[in-house]
Every structure is written in structure tokens, then in C-alpha cells.
């Protein structure tokens, strides 16, 4: 190895070791902003508005994928089975618009991914009789839902830090695969706010995996009720027919495509179908695809000899508008809450 290569490696190693020290001051600055904001709400300098219906918030403490959207769908369907009339409000992250946009009137989807964001469209495709609106001002969006639809409950997606809207039930999702380093404040770690603010919540759901010992210890110290969940992955769509067999992906060569917050979890799910992963393309969360992106991905998959491309529901709602010619298999994620009967006691509104 040349002296230049050795020197370069030493510089990179030193940079990696010093990197956390550069981020720590930024975390302190961020902490000050969060502390002041929460204090102003606590002493009513900032107003928390209340909607004339029950509000359930589903959010998280960390950045990245904890499964909020599948959980919103799960809770919505469970409450609809109890004959509650449900609406959903989301910020619509990644959309090109601002202000309130009605995504679905409960009967049909009346917006697009570009105008509303990918996750609201995904929810609208999976839920019936559920009006959905996006608005960065959740109170304003909630009032539009209340005025136009006869609703019993509004579910606020990604609402834990949105304390300007009162909620009757605050649900926080914790990714069981979190490491100790994740539980440091942004940007040093992944925490959106200091851990002790989790006490604002009413209940915790642990998602993705069984939590590590440090995490279960932290959760138990909160004294909040918590539930574990199971994830079930299934094939929900194909743009072609590969086989009549239920295990048709066995030994198939596949190319993975994802633009989600936690691509490692999707890689794990993809490998569970008995296929051989020969390549992948990972984009940032909420990535906006173009026709060129789709064509390039199809070309790469074909060049590698892939039988099909496996992607997520959230990616597919954006990719499908370009009518890809290459075989695509779409994987969906469903949550199952362990001890669901105990869970139902939370929703005695």
C-alpha cells in the first residue's frame, strides 16, 4: 500500500473519530430550541388548539422509520371495526404544495403524490370510507375535516412533536432495533427531543424488532404501558404474473428498490422471500422519482439478469405512474399488536 493511501486512511479515521465532537455543539443548540419551545407551550405562551372531536396522535421520538404509516392504517381499521367514523390528517412530507390539500374524500383519491406526499396517497389506497387531508397546520386541516365530514375520531400522523394540537390519546412508536447511539439528540444522534419528553405520551408501541436490553430498561422506567408488535410482510401487487405458486420468488434473482427511512429493514424483509438479491438501489426517504430514474433502474436490473424488481408500497405509488415495463413485485407491511384485547381498552372513548 502506498504512503498516500496510508495517509488518506489515517486522515479518514481521524475524521470519523472527531466527527461526533463537531456535532455535539449543534446538539446543544438544538436542545435549547426544543427546551424553549416546549416551555412556551407548557406556560401557555403558545396556544394548544382543541378540535371538536377525539384526536389520536401517532408519532415517534426518533427520526427514521418506526412504522408510523402502517400503524395509522392498523389503528384506523381497528376503530372502523368498532363503527367509529375516522379521518386522518398528515403534514404531507415531501409534497410540492403548501396549505390544506384533500387527498381522499373517503370514496376516491382526489390528489397526487406530488401534491400530497407519498404516505397519504398510500394510506388512501389502503383505506376506505376514510377522508384524508394534508396540512402543515394540523388544527386548520382538522377543522376542514370536521366541517365537511361527520367524524368521531381524527388520527394525526406523525404528531408527537406537533403539540399545538390537543390530543386525547398520544401513541409513540419506538423502533426495537434502535442502538444506544441512536438515542442521542439530533444531529449527534436520532432523537427529535430529549428522551424524558416521552412522558407526554399515553402509550408506547415497540416496532420492527424485539428491543435491546438498554431500550427495554428505558421504556420500563417511563412507567407507561407498552405493547410489542409483529411485522408481517406480504406481496400485495405485481405488474405481471410470474407464477401461480405461493412461493414463486424462491431462488429468483431480484433487484431491490427503496426510498424509505430504514432501507436495512426492507433488505431484511426482501431476503425472507427465498430469493437471491443481486443488486439494489437506495434513495433517500420520500424520494421523488422521474421517468429517467425508473428507466435507469429497469436497465440496471435487466443488465444484472434480475427476474424482477422488488419495491415498497411507498415507492410503488410514485413509480407506477410511469408504467414500468420491467416486472415489479410490491411488498407491503402489516402490523399485528400482541395482546390486542388489552389494546382495545385504550379506545373506550
Secondary structure, DSSP 8 states (H G I E B T S, - for coil): --HHHHHHHHHHHHHHHHHHHHHHHHHHHHHHHHHHHHHHHHTTSS--B--SSEEEEEEESBSS-S-HHHHHHHHHHHHHHTT--EEEEE--TT-S--S-EEEEESSSB-S-HHHH-HHHHHHHHH-SS-EEEE-SSHHHHHHHHHHHS--SEEEEET-TT-TTB--SEEEEEEETT--GGGGSBTTTSSBSS-GGGGGG-SEEEEESS---HHHHHHHHHTT-EEEEEEEEEEEEEESS---SSTTTTTT-EEEEEE-SS-HHHHHHHHHTTS-EEEEEEE--TT----HHHHHHHHHHHHHTT-SEEEEEHHHHHHHGGG---S-EEEEEEEEEETTHHHHHGGG--
